[in-house]
Amino acid sequence: MQNPDIARLFEEVADLLEIQGANPFRVRAYRNAARTILDLPDPLAEGVREASDLTTIPGIGEDLAAKIATIVRTGGLPLHRQLVKQLSPGVLDLLRIPGLGPKRVKLLRSKLKVKSAADLAKALDAGRFDDATASYHQAREEFARAAAEAEAARARAREAARQRATRARSQAEAADAAALAAGAAEYARSALAEANAQLTEARLSAERDPIAAAFRLPVLDLALPALKEGDAQARKQLITALEAVIHADRRVTLHELVVLTLMRHQLENAAAPIKIRTRALKDLRAEVTALLWLLCLAGRPSGPDAEDKLEGAFRAGLSEMTLEASPSPRDSTPSLEAVQQGLDRLRALAPLAKARLVQGLFAAASYDGTLRVAEVELLRLTGAVLDCPLPPLVTEIDLATVEA
Protein backbone atom coordinates (compact mmCIF):
# COMPACT_ATOMS: atom_id res chain seq x y z
CA MET A 1 0.00 0.00 0.00
CA GLN A 2 1.35 3.40 -0.99
CA ASN A 3 0.87 6.60 1.03
CA PRO A 4 -1.89 7.94 -1.30
CA ASP A 5 -3.85 4.68 -0.84
CA ILE A 6 -3.64 4.95 2.96
CA ALA A 7 -4.60 8.65 2.83
CA ARG A 8 -7.61 7.83 0.61
CA LEU A 9 -8.92 5.27 3.11
CA PHE A 10 -8.56 7.75 5.99
CA GLU A 11 -10.29 10.49 3.93
CA GLU A 12 -13.18 8.12 3.14
CA VAL A 13 -13.45 7.13 6.82
CA ALA A 14 -13.71 10.85 7.68
CA ASP A 15 -16.48 11.31 5.08
CA LEU A 16 -18.40 8.25 6.32
CA LEU A 17 -18.11 9.34 9.96
CA GLU A 18 -19.34 12.83 9.04
CA ILE A 19 -22.36 11.31 7.26
CA GLN A 20 -23.10 9.30 10.42
CA GLY A 21 -22.92 12.46 12.53
CA ALA A 22 -19.86 11.34 14.48
CA ASN A 23 -17.86 13.59 16.82
CA PRO A 24 -16.38 16.45 14.69
CA PHE A 25 -13.00 16.09 16.45
CA ARG A 26 -12.84 12.44 15.41
CA VAL A 27 -13.71 13.37 11.82
CA ARG A 28 -11.06 16.10 11.81
CA ALA A 29 -8.43 13.69 13.18
CA TYR A 30 -8.85 11.38 10.17
CA ARG A 31 -8.84 14.29 7.69
CA ASN A 32 -5.68 15.81 9.19
CA ALA A 33 -4.00 12.39 9.22
CA ALA A 34 -4.84 11.93 5.52
CA ARG A 35 -3.25 15.30 4.63
CA THR A 36 -0.18 14.55 6.76
CA ILE A 37 0.30 11.15 5.11
CA LEU A 38 0.11 12.68 1.62
CA ASP A 39 2.90 15.13 2.55
CA LEU A 40 5.26 12.46 3.95
CA PRO A 41 8.45 12.00 1.88
CA ASP A 42 9.00 8.35 2.92
CA PRO A 43 6.65 5.38 2.34
CA LEU A 44 4.73 4.38 5.48
CA ALA A 45 4.86 0.75 4.35
CA GLU A 46 8.62 0.75 4.96
CA GLY A 47 8.12 2.19 8.43
CA VAL A 48 5.63 -0.57 9.26
CA ARG A 49 7.96 -3.28 7.96
CA GLU A 50 10.84 -1.84 10.00
CA ALA A 51 8.60 -1.50 13.12
CA SER A 52 9.24 2.26 13.27
CA ASP A 53 7.36 4.37 15.81
CA LEU A 54 4.69 6.02 13.64
CA THR A 55 3.44 8.11 16.57
CA THR A 56 6.39 10.46 16.04
CA ILE A 57 4.57 11.75 12.94
CA PRO A 58 2.59 14.91 13.85
CA GLY A 59 -1.12 14.13 14.23
CA ILE A 60 -0.65 10.33 14.32
CA GLY A 61 -1.49 8.80 17.71
CA GLU A 62 -1.41 5.18 18.81
CA ASP A 63 -4.87 4.40 17.41
CA LEU A 64 -4.14 5.82 13.94
CA ALA A 65 -0.68 4.22 13.92
CA ALA A 66 -2.27 0.82 14.58
CA LYS A 67 -4.76 1.39 11.75
CA ILE A 68 -1.95 2.34 9.35
CA ALA A 69 -0.18 -0.91 10.21
CA THR A 70 -3.40 -2.85 9.56
CA ILE A 71 -3.87 -1.18 6.15
CA VAL A 72 -0.27 -1.93 5.12
CA ARG A 73 -0.45 -5.58 6.24
CA THR A 74 -3.96 -6.44 5.00
CA GLY A 75 -4.70 -3.91 2.28
CA GLY A 76 -7.86 -2.73 4.02
CA LEU A 77 -9.33 -1.28 7.21
CA PRO A 78 -12.07 -3.01 9.27
CA LEU A 79 -13.51 0.35 10.38
CA HIS A 80 -13.88 1.42 6.73
CA ARG A 81 -15.73 -1.81 5.83
CA GLN A 82 -17.92 -1.51 8.94
CA LEU A 83 -18.95 2.07 8.12
CA VAL A 84 -19.75 1.19 4.49
CA LYS A 85 -21.86 -1.77 5.68
CA GLN A 86 -23.73 0.39 8.21
CA LEU A 87 -24.48 3.18 5.71
CA SER A 88 -24.90 1.17 2.45
CA PRO A 89 -22.43 -0.03 -0.22
CA GLY A 90 -23.58 2.71 -2.60
CA VAL A 91 -22.50 5.56 -0.32
CA LEU A 92 -18.96 5.57 -1.74
CA ASP A 93 -20.33 5.93 -5.28
CA LEU A 94 -22.29 8.99 -4.12
CA LEU A 95 -19.19 10.54 -2.54
CA ARG A 96 -17.26 10.09 -5.78
CA ILE A 97 -19.78 12.09 -7.82
CA PRO A 98 -18.34 15.60 -8.44
CA GLY A 99 -20.25 18.19 -6.44
CA LEU A 100 -21.39 15.76 -3.74
CA GLY A 101 -19.54 15.91 -0.42
CA PRO A 102 -20.39 14.27 2.91
CA LYS A 103 -22.75 17.08 3.96
CA ARG A 104 -24.85 16.83 0.80
CA VAL A 105 -24.83 13.03 0.87
CA LYS A 106 -26.03 13.11 4.48
CA LEU A 107 -28.90 15.45 3.56
CA LEU A 108 -29.83 13.35 0.51
CA ARG A 109 -30.02 10.26 2.71
CA SER A 110 -32.14 11.91 5.39
CA LYS A 111 -34.49 13.92 3.14
CA LEU A 112 -34.90 11.69 0.09
CA LYS A 113 -33.63 8.28 1.30
CA VAL A 114 -30.99 8.34 -1.46
CA LYS A 115 -28.41 5.65 -0.69
CA SER A 116 -26.74 5.11 -4.06
CA ALA A 117 -26.09 6.78 -7.41
CA ALA A 118 -29.01 4.76 -8.83
CA ASP A 119 -31.31 6.16 -6.12
CA LEU A 120 -30.15 9.68 -6.98
CA ALA A 121 -30.93 9.15 -10.67
CA LYS A 122 -34.41 7.85 -9.79
CA ALA A 123 -35.07 10.81 -7.49
CA LEU A 124 -34.08 13.21 -10.26
CA ASP A 125 -36.27 11.44 -12.82
CA ALA A 126 -39.22 11.32 -10.43
CA GLY A 127 -38.98 15.02 -9.66
CA ARG A 128 -38.76 14.45 -5.92
CA PHE A 129 -36.99 17.77 -5.34
CA ASP A 130 -40.04 19.60 -3.97
CA ASP A 131 -40.37 22.78 -1.90
CA ALA A 132 -39.68 20.86 1.31
CA THR A 133 -36.22 20.19 -0.01
CA ALA A 134 -35.54 23.57 -1.58
CA SER A 135 -31.77 23.25 -1.32
CA TYR A 136 -31.93 20.09 -3.41
CA HIS A 137 -34.33 21.72 -5.84
CA GLN A 138 -31.73 24.41 -6.45
CA ALA A 139 -28.98 21.80 -6.84
CA ARG A 140 -30.95 19.46 -9.12
CA GLU A 141 -29.28 20.54 -12.34
CA GLU A 142 -25.86 20.39 -10.71
CA PHE A 143 -26.38 16.83 -9.45
CA ALA A 144 -27.75 15.63 -12.77
CA ARG A 145 -24.83 17.15 -14.65
CA ALA A 146 -22.33 15.72 -12.13
CA ALA A 147 -23.78 12.21 -12.41
CA ALA A 148 -23.68 12.38 -16.22
CA GLU A 149 -20.13 13.70 -16.18
CA ALA A 150 -19.03 10.93 -13.81
CA GLU A 151 -20.46 8.26 -16.12
CA ALA A 152 -18.91 9.94 -19.16
CA ALA A 153 -15.56 10.12 -17.36
CA ARG A 154 -15.69 6.39 -16.61
CA ALA A 155 -16.49 5.66 -20.26
CA ARG A 156 -13.61 7.87 -21.41
CA ALA A 157 -11.26 6.14 -18.97
CA ARG A 158 -12.24 2.71 -20.28
CA GLU A 159 -11.77 3.82 -23.87
CA ALA A 160 -8.43 5.49 -23.08
CA ALA A 161 -7.21 2.30 -21.37
CA ARG A 162 -8.17 0.23 -24.42
CA GLN A 163 -6.41 2.63 -26.75
CA ARG A 164 -3.25 2.67 -24.61
CA ALA A 165 -3.13 -1.11 -24.65
CA THR A 166 -3.41 -1.10 -28.45
CA ARG A 167 -0.68 1.50 -28.85
CA ALA A 168 1.59 -0.39 -26.46
CA ARG A 169 1.64 -3.29 -28.91
CA SER A 170 2.92 -1.17 -31.76
CA GLN A 171 6.15 0.63 -32.51
CA ALA A 172 4.20 3.84 -32.86
CA GLU A 173 4.05 3.97 -29.05
CA ALA A 174 7.81 4.56 -28.92
CA ALA A 175 7.56 7.39 -31.47
CA ASP A 176 4.72 9.01 -29.52
CA ALA A 177 6.68 8.76 -26.27
CA ALA A 178 9.73 10.37 -27.89
CA ALA A 179 7.65 13.24 -29.25
CA LEU A 180 5.98 13.70 -25.87
CA ALA A 181 9.36 13.77 -24.12
CA ALA A 182 10.66 16.36 -26.55
CA GLY A 183 7.59 18.50 -26.00
CA ALA A 184 7.90 18.16 -22.21
CA ALA A 185 11.55 19.18 -22.34
CA GLU A 186 10.70 22.26 -24.42
CA TYR A 187 7.90 23.16 -22.01
CA ALA A 188 10.24 22.76 -19.03
CA ARG A 189 12.85 25.04 -20.64
CA SER A 190 10.19 27.67 -21.29
CA ALA A 191 8.95 27.36 -17.70
CA LEU A 192 12.50 27.76 -16.39
CA ALA A 193 13.04 30.90 -18.46
CA GLU A 194 9.71 32.38 -17.39
CA ALA A 195 10.30 31.54 -13.71
CA ASN A 196 13.77 33.08 -13.90
CA ALA A 197 12.30 36.31 -15.29
CA GLN A 198 9.53 36.35 -12.68
CA LEU A 199 11.95 35.78 -9.80
CA THR A 200 14.22 38.56 -11.04
CA GLU A 201 11.28 40.94 -11.28
CA ALA A 202 10.06 39.91 -7.81
CA ARG A 203 13.51 40.61 -6.35
CA LEU A 204 13.69 44.05 -7.96
CA SER A 205 10.13 45.04 -6.98
CA ALA A 206 10.14 43.69 -3.40
CA GLU A 207 10.48 47.16 -1.86
CA ARG A 208 7.68 48.57 -4.00
CA ASP A 209 5.29 45.68 -3.27
CA PRO A 210 4.70 45.09 0.46
CA ILE A 211 2.95 41.74 -0.12
CA ALA A 212 5.70 40.25 -2.30
CA ALA A 213 7.27 38.42 0.64
CA ALA A 214 3.97 36.82 1.64
CA PHE A 215 3.48 35.30 -1.82
CA ARG A 216 7.08 34.23 -2.52
CA LEU A 217 6.81 30.67 -1.21
CA PRO A 218 3.36 30.03 -2.73
CA VAL A 219 4.72 31.14 -6.12
CA LEU A 220 7.67 28.77 -5.72
CA ASP A 221 5.33 25.92 -4.74
CA LEU A 222 3.42 26.46 -8.00
CA ALA A 223 6.56 26.73 -10.15
CA LEU A 224 8.62 23.85 -8.70
CA PRO A 225 6.86 20.92 -10.47
CA ALA A 226 7.60 22.48 -13.87
CA LEU A 227 11.12 23.51 -12.85
CA LYS A 228 11.96 19.95 -11.81
CA GLU A 229 11.10 18.75 -15.33
CA GLY A 230 14.06 20.66 -16.75
CA ASP A 231 17.37 18.92 -17.44
CA ALA A 232 20.33 19.24 -15.07
CA GLN A 233 21.98 21.97 -17.14
CA ALA A 234 18.85 24.14 -17.20
CA ARG A 235 18.34 23.75 -13.44
CA LYS A 236 21.98 24.69 -12.83
CA GLN A 237 21.61 27.81 -14.97
CA LEU A 238 18.54 28.85 -12.97
CA ILE A 239 20.39 28.43 -9.64
CA THR A 240 23.31 30.47 -11.03
CA ALA A 241 20.92 33.24 -12.13
CA LEU A 242 19.29 33.28 -8.68
CA GLU A 243 22.66 33.56 -6.96
CA ALA A 244 23.62 36.47 -9.22
CA VAL A 245 20.39 38.36 -8.50
CA ILE A 246 20.56 37.75 -4.75
CA HIS A 247 24.21 38.79 -4.41
CA ALA A 248 23.85 41.82 -6.71
CA ASP A 249 23.44 44.21 -3.76
CA ARG A 250 26.17 42.45 -1.72
CA ARG A 251 23.82 41.40 1.02
CA VAL A 252 21.61 38.35 1.62
CA THR A 253 18.32 38.80 3.45
CA LEU A 254 16.49 36.05 5.31
CA HIS A 255 13.86 35.90 2.53
CA GLU A 256 16.61 35.42 -0.03
CA LEU A 257 18.28 32.70 2.06
CA VAL A 258 14.97 30.81 2.22
CA VAL A 259 14.38 31.07 -1.53
CA LEU A 260 17.92 30.13 -2.57
CA THR A 261 18.31 27.26 -0.10
CA LEU A 262 14.90 25.82 -0.97
CA MET A 263 15.60 25.98 -4.70
CA ARG A 264 19.01 24.35 -4.24
CA HIS A 265 17.48 21.58 -2.16
CA GLN A 266 14.61 20.92 -4.59
CA LEU A 267 16.56 21.22 -7.86
CA GLU A 268 20.01 19.91 -6.87
CA ASN A 269 19.76 17.73 -3.76
CA ALA A 270 16.22 16.32 -3.84
CA ALA A 271 17.40 12.88 -4.96
CA ALA A 272 20.42 12.73 -2.64
CA PRO A 273 19.97 10.02 0.02
CA ILE A 274 20.14 11.07 3.68
CA LYS A 275 22.48 9.07 5.89
CA ILE A 276 21.74 9.17 9.60
CA ARG A 277 24.94 10.06 11.44
CA THR A 278 23.57 11.74 14.58
CA ARG A 279 20.75 10.61 16.87
CA ALA A 280 20.84 13.32 19.53
CA LEU A 281 20.26 17.07 19.18
CA LYS A 282 22.88 17.76 21.83
CA ASP A 283 25.58 16.47 19.46
CA LEU A 284 24.76 19.33 17.05
CA ARG A 285 23.96 21.93 19.71
CA ALA A 286 25.85 24.75 17.96
CA GLU A 287 23.88 24.28 14.73
CA VAL A 288 20.58 23.92 16.63
CA THR A 289 21.27 27.07 18.68
CA ALA A 290 22.15 29.13 15.59
CA LEU A 291 18.97 28.08 13.78
CA LEU A 292 16.79 28.64 16.87
CA TRP A 293 18.27 32.09 17.55
CA LEU A 294 17.84 33.14 13.91
CA LEU A 295 14.18 32.12 14.12
CA CYS A 296 13.75 34.15 17.33
CA LEU A 297 15.31 37.20 15.65
CA ALA A 298 13.12 36.73 12.57
CA GLY A 299 10.01 37.06 14.74
CA ARG A 300 11.46 39.69 17.04
CA PRO A 301 8.56 41.23 18.98
CA SER A 302 8.13 44.92 19.72
CA GLY A 303 7.14 46.80 22.85
CA PRO A 304 8.70 47.41 26.25
CA ASP A 305 8.91 43.67 27.05
CA ALA A 306 10.38 42.72 23.66
CA GLU A 307 13.70 41.53 25.09
CA ASP A 308 11.95 39.35 27.67
CA LYS A 309 9.77 37.80 24.96
CA LEU A 310 12.84 37.16 22.82
CA GLU A 311 14.59 35.39 25.70
CA GLY A 312 11.41 33.50 26.54
CA ALA A 313 11.03 32.25 22.96
CA PHE A 314 14.61 30.98 22.98
CA ARG A 315 14.09 29.16 26.29
CA ALA A 316 10.78 27.68 25.09
CA GLY A 317 12.50 26.25 22.03
CA LEU A 318 15.28 24.64 24.05
CA SER A 319 12.77 23.22 26.53
CA GLU A 320 10.65 21.63 23.79
CA MET A 321 13.81 20.08 22.33
CA THR A 322 14.71 18.72 25.82
CA LEU A 323 18.05 20.52 25.64
CA GLU A 324 19.75 21.98 28.69
CA ALA A 325 18.76 25.61 29.25
CA SER A 326 21.36 28.28 28.44
CA PRO A 327 21.36 32.07 27.90
CA SER A 328 20.56 33.25 24.41
CA PRO A 329 23.43 34.57 22.27
CA ARG A 330 22.11 38.14 22.57
CA ASP A 331 25.24 39.84 21.31
CA SER A 332 25.65 37.76 18.17
CA THR A 333 23.65 37.22 15.03
CA PRO A 334 24.33 33.98 13.14
CA SER A 335 25.41 34.52 9.55
CA LEU A 336 23.01 33.21 6.97
CA GLU A 337 25.81 31.18 5.40
CA ALA A 338 26.49 29.51 8.76
CA VAL A 339 22.79 28.66 9.15
CA GLN A 340 22.74 27.21 5.64
CA GLN A 341 25.75 25.00 6.44
CA GLY A 342 24.15 24.05 9.75
CA LEU A 343 20.98 22.91 7.97
CA ASP A 344 23.06 20.62 5.79
CA ARG A 345 24.55 19.01 8.92
CA LEU A 346 21.14 18.75 10.61
CA ARG A 347 19.91 16.65 7.68
CA ALA A 348 21.92 13.78 9.18
CA LEU A 349 19.78 13.71 12.33
CA ALA A 350 17.63 10.69 13.12
CA PRO A 351 13.87 11.13 12.37
CA LEU A 352 12.90 11.42 16.05
CA ALA A 353 15.53 14.10 16.64
CA LYS A 354 14.31 16.02 13.56
CA ALA A 355 10.75 15.90 14.92
CA ARG A 356 11.90 17.32 18.28
CA LEU A 357 13.89 20.04 16.51
CA VAL A 358 10.83 21.12 14.47
CA GLN A 359 8.63 21.05 17.59
CA GLY A 360 11.13 23.26 19.41
CA LEU A 361 11.31 25.74 16.53
CA PHE A 362 7.51 25.94 16.40
CA ALA A 363 7.35 26.48 20.17
CA ALA A 364 9.74 29.43 19.83
CA ALA A 365 7.91 30.92 16.83
CA SER A 366 4.51 30.73 18.53
CA TYR A 367 5.75 31.83 21.99
CA ASP A 368 4.27 35.35 21.71
CA GLY A 369 1.05 34.09 20.13
CA THR A 370 1.87 35.59 16.71
CA LEU A 371 3.40 33.96 13.63
CA ARG A 372 5.19 36.23 11.17
CA VAL A 373 6.02 35.68 7.50
CA ALA A 374 9.76 35.28 8.14
CA GLU A 375 9.12 32.71 10.88
CA VAL A 376 6.77 30.64 8.73
CA GLU A 377 9.17 30.73 5.78
CA LEU A 378 12.10 29.60 7.95
CA LEU A 379 9.98 26.79 9.45
CA ARG A 380 8.93 25.61 5.99
CA LEU A 381 12.52 25.76 4.77
CA THR A 382 13.66 23.65 7.72
CA GLY A 383 10.93 21.07 7.11
CA ALA A 384 11.80 20.84 3.40
CA VAL A 385 15.58 20.53 3.87
CA LEU A 386 15.25 18.01 6.73
CA ASP A 387 12.44 16.05 4.98
CA CYS A 388 10.44 16.35 8.20
CA PRO A 389 6.66 17.02 8.41
CA LEU A 390 5.59 20.31 9.99
CA PRO A 391 2.65 20.97 12.33
CA PRO A 392 -0.61 21.45 10.33
CA LEU A 393 -0.87 25.07 11.51
CA VAL A 394 2.34 25.88 9.62
CA THR A 395 1.56 23.93 6.43
CA GLU A 396 -2.02 25.19 6.13
CA ILE A 397 -1.51 28.85 7.06
CA ASP A 398 -2.19 31.51 4.43
CA LEU A 399 0.91 33.73 4.36
CA ALA A 400 -1.17 36.63 3.05
CA THR A 401 -2.92 36.74 6.44
CA VAL A 402 0.29 36.64 8.51
CA GLU A 403 2.06 39.64 9.98
CA ALA A 404 5.04 40.82 7.94
Secondary structure, 3 states (H helix, E strand, C coil): CCHHHHHHHHHHHHHHHHHHCCCHHHHHHHHHHHHHHHHCCCCHHHHHHCCCCHHHCCCCCHHHHHHHHHHHHHCCCHHHHHHHHHHCCCHHHHHCCCCCCHHHHHHHHHHHCCCCHHHHHHHHHHCCCCHHHHHHHHHHHHHHHHHHHHHHHHHHHHHHHHHHHHHHCCCHHHHHHHHHHHHHHHHHHHHHHHHHHHHHHHHHHCCCCCCHHHHHHHHHHHHHHHHHCCCHHHHHHHHHHHHHHHHHHCCCCHHHHHHHHHHHHHHCCCCCCCCCCECCHHHHHHHHHHHHHHHHHHCCCCCCCHHHHHHHHHHHHHHHCCCCCCCCCCCCCCCHHHHHHHHHHHCCECHHHHHHHHHHHHHHHCCCCCCEHHHHHHHHHHHHHHCCCCCHHHHHCCHHHCEC
